[in-house]
Amino acid sequence: MKLLLKVHSERIARRRRATPEPSILPPSRDSSRININRQSVNANPSSCFTRNFLVVVTLVCLVLIAGMIITYAELNKSIARALEQYESHTEHLIVERHQWENGPKGNRGLRKRLDKPIPYVLITHLDDQLAPCDSFQQCSIEMRNMLEAAISLNSDITCNFYVSMDGNIFVGRGWDMVNSYANHSICITLMGDYENLDPTIEQLKRLKLILDYGEQEKYLAADYKIIAQRQVKSTNSPGKKVIDEIKNWKHYYKCGYGYIDKCGNELGMTEENWNGKQ
């Protein structure tokens, strides 16, 4: 019996020696930090959600702000385009020839260069119009019709400038080419029959605008003379209503009436010279 107890006690002793005793050293700083971080993450999941939410909200705000800036810029561009369109079509700026011509060209080979400064401004009207044009589209069609009629005669549109009732200034032969009437003049036609119809305020403003510009750029002589077509030709043009207006203007010249010299006498011009024989 004693032998058995002794063997049993030796086995227990061997088992104790084989099993390592637990470490009594304190945990390292790194392991404690890891544990603390894990605990904080596990302990505060809502704080992570809050940070992510703020990041998403910030990105959305930046996208919205960028979109607003782009939209504002595009809106400004569209407004600028609309204003440009408004000014060019309703404020009656000059309509260049290529803007209304849109078709066959006149016989420009027959045209002569206009010497400057120009001493005379010849005012005419379109006495064959029953209903004067009063819009950009209508007057553009009228301009093309006149050009086609001139082309059928192997010529070009008659005058240098045309002014519609709504105030558009259509360029015919412009400042550089002689009109079909006389070498020493700029011909400006008011689009309509003004024997009984009053010219519009817009027409008269644009007519003055052409004259002021020509004087400023020295295309017109300092002492240029404004005359009505009826002063040099047997016609009603530019109509009584127009003459009643321009006769009070500074540069209006009463040549061809009664005892006053013929228009263009000082330049050696004859009646034929005022009627296309240049």
Sequence and secondary structure as in RCSB ss.txt:
>XXXX:A:sequence
MKLLLKVHSERIARRRRATPEPSILPPSRDSSRININRQSVNANPSSCFTRNFLVVVTLVCLVLIAGMIITYAEL
NKSIARALEQYESHTEHLIVERHQWENGPKGNRGLRKRLDKPIPYVLITHLDDQLAPCDSFQQCSIEMRNMLEAA
ISLNSDITCNFYVSMDGNIFVGRGWDMVNSYANHSICITLMGDYENLDPTIEQLKRLKLILDYGEQEKYLAADYK
IIAQRQVKSTNSPGKKVIDEIKNWKHYYKCGYGYIDKCGNELGMTEENWNGKQ
>XXXX:A:secstr
 HHHHHHHHHHHHHHHHHS     S   HHHHHHHHHHHHHHH HHHHHHHHHHHHHHHHHHHHHHHHHHHHHHH
HHHHHHHHHHHHHHHS  EE HHHH  S    GGG  B  SSEEEEEEEE TT SS   SHHHHHHHHHHHHHHH
HHTT   S SEEE TT  EEESSTTTB  SS TTEEEEEESS TTTS   HHHHHHHHHHHHHHHHTTSEEEEEE
EEEGGGTSSS TT HHHHHHHTTSTTB  TTSTTS  TTGGGT  TTGGGT  
